Amino acid sequence: MIMPRGSGQLLLPANPLFIALTLLLALIADLVPIGRSALMPDVLAVVLVFWGVHQPRRVGVGWAFAFGLLIDVHHGSLLGQHALAYSVLNYGAVSLHRRLAHFTPLVQALQVLPLLALAHAVSLAVRMMVGGMWPGWTLALAPVFEAMLWPIATVFLLAPQRRAPDRDANRPL
């Protein structure tokens, strides 16, 4: 098998419980009441895109829509605003998943940046159509901060899959 350039090794299959745990932890991180700023990165969006790229059959648009509804209810925003944005985001991630596997995490972050910006633009458009307040131009920095989280998410979320399949005394991992 010809391996992609971006990955240095074959990965083990992702554990569905680990995927669910990371999505739940990202949801909890977004639910923490520390105040909402326009430039605060959306951790749940980054994790949804990550699993949409790496496990498109397990985390699809339906899960993104469901998590979006939960965020809408928590933030008290228009019901469906984040659900639509997360669905568009995950659809783009699933569409790009074959291409992104061939790049390093930094190049992947540059390619995920337009998806994250599109999700913020969809959310802003829905908010503005119903007469919401303009969040300011700092909203344009949120996708940049989320793209900066991509290499970190890649290291932490792929770590359990990088284990050696057969452990023995001669192999340190």
C-alpha positions in Angstrom: 0.0 0.0 0.0 1.3 3.5 -0.8 1.2 5.6 2.2 0.2 9.3 2.1 3.1 11.8 2.5 1.6 13.6 5.5 1.3 10.5 7.8 4.4 8.7 8.8 2.7 5.5 9.8 -0.4 3.4 9.4 -3.0 4.2 12.1 -5.0 1.8 14.1 -8.8 2.0 13.8 -10.4 4.8 15.9 -12.3 3.6 18.9 -15.9 4.8 18.7 -15.9 5.4 22.5 -12.9 7.7 22.1 -14.6 9.6 19.3 -17.7 10.0 21.5 -15.6 11.1 24.5 -13.7 13.7 22.5 -17.0 15.1 21.1 -18.5 15.2 24.6 -15.5 17.0 26.1 -15.5 19.5 23.2 -19.2 20.1 23.9 -18.5 20.6 27.6 -15.6 23.0 26.7 -18.0 25.1 24.6 -20.6 25.0 27.4 -18.3 26.4 30.1 -19.8 29.8 31.1 -16.7 32.0 30.7 -18.4 34.5 28.5 -18.7 34.5 24.7 -16.3 36.6 22.7 -16.3 36.9 18.9 -12.7 35.7 18.7 -13.0 32.8 21.1 -12.4 29.6 19.1 -15.2 27.0 18.9 -13.5 23.8 20.1 -16.6 21.7 19.2 -16.3 22.9 15.6 -12.7 22.0 15.4 -13.3 18.5 16.8 -16.3 18.0 14.5 -14.2 18.9 11.5 -11.4 16.7 12.7 -13.5 13.6 13.0 -15.4 14.6 9.8 -12.0 14.5 8.0 -10.6 11.4 9.7 -13.7 9.3 10.4 -16.4 10.5 7.9 -18.5 7.3 8.3 -18.7 7.7 12.1 -19.2 11.4 12.5 -21.3 12.8 9.7 -23.6 15.7 9.1 -26.3 14.3 11.4 -24.1 14.4 14.4 -23.0 17.9 13.5 -26.6 19.0 13.3 -27.4 17.5 16.6 -24.5 19.1 18.4 -25.4 22.4 16.7 -28.9 22.2 18.1 -27.4 21.6 21.6 -25.2 24.7 21.2 -28.1 26.7 19.9 -30.2 25.8 23.0 -27.3 26.6 25.4 -26.4 29.9 23.8 -30.0 30.9 23.5 -29.5 31.7 19.8 -31.9 31.2 17.0 -32.7 27.5 16.9 -30.8 26.0 13.9 -28.2 28.8 13.6 -25.3 26.7 14.8 -26.9 23.5 13.6 -26.8 24.8 10.0 -23.3 26.2 10.4 -22.0 22.9 11.8 -23.8 20.9 9.1 -22.1 23.0 6.4 -18.8 22.7 8.2 -19.0 18.9 8.5 -20.2 18.5 4.9 -17.1 20.4 3.7 -14.9 18.3 6.0 -16.4 15.0 4.6 -15.9 16.3 1.1 -12.3 17.1 1.7 -11.3 14.0 3.7 -9.5 12.1 1.0 -7.4 15.1 -0.1 -6.5 16.3 3.4 -5.0 12.9 4.4 -2.0 13.6 2.0 -0.8 16.8 3.8 0.9 17.6 7.0 -1.1 19.1 9.8 0.0 22.6 9.1 -1.1 22.5 5.5 -4.3 20.8 6.6 -4.9 23.7 8.9 -4.6 26.1 6.0 -7.1 24.1 4.0 -9.5 23.8 6.9 -9.4 27.6 7.5 -11.8 28.4 4.6 -14.3 25.8 5.9 -14.2 27.4 9.4 -14.6 30.8 7.9 -17.6 29.6 5.9 -19.2 28.2 9.0 -18.8 31.5 10.8 -20.2 33.4 7.8 -23.3 31.1 7.7 -23.9 31.6 11.4 -23.4 35.4 11.0 -25.7 35.5 8.0 -28.5 33.7 9.9 -28.0 36.0 12.9 -28.2 39.1 10.7 -31.2 37.9 8.8 -33.3 37.8 11.9 -32.1 41.1 13.2 -29.3 40.1 15.5 -26.5 42.4 16.6 -23.3 42.8 14.6 -20.5 41.0 16.6 -17.8 43.2 15.1 -14.9 42.6 12.9 -13.1 40.5 15.5 -15.3 37.6 14.3 -12.9 37.3 11.4 -10.2 36.2 13.7 -12.1 33.2 15.2 -11.5 30.9 12.2 -7.8 31.8 12.3 -7.6 30.8 16.0 -9.6 27.6 15.3 -7.2 26.7 12.4 -4.3 27.3 14.8 -5.9 24.6 17.0 -5.8 22.1 14.1 -2.2 20.8 14.6 -2.8 20.5 18.3 -6.0 18.6 17.8 -4.2 16.3 15.3 -1.5 15.4 17.8 -4.0 14.7 20.7 -6.8 13.1 18.8 -4.7 10.7 16.7 -2.4 9.7 19.6 -4.4 6.6 20.6 -4.3 5.4 17.0 -0.6 5.7 16.7 0.1 3.0 19.3 1.9 -0.1 18.3 -0.6 -2.9 17.5 1.5 -5.5 19.3 3.3 -4.5 22.4 6.4 -6.3 23.5 9.5 -5.8 25.6 11.7 -4.6 22.7 9.3 -1.9 21.6 9.0 1.2 23.9 5.5 2.2 22.7 
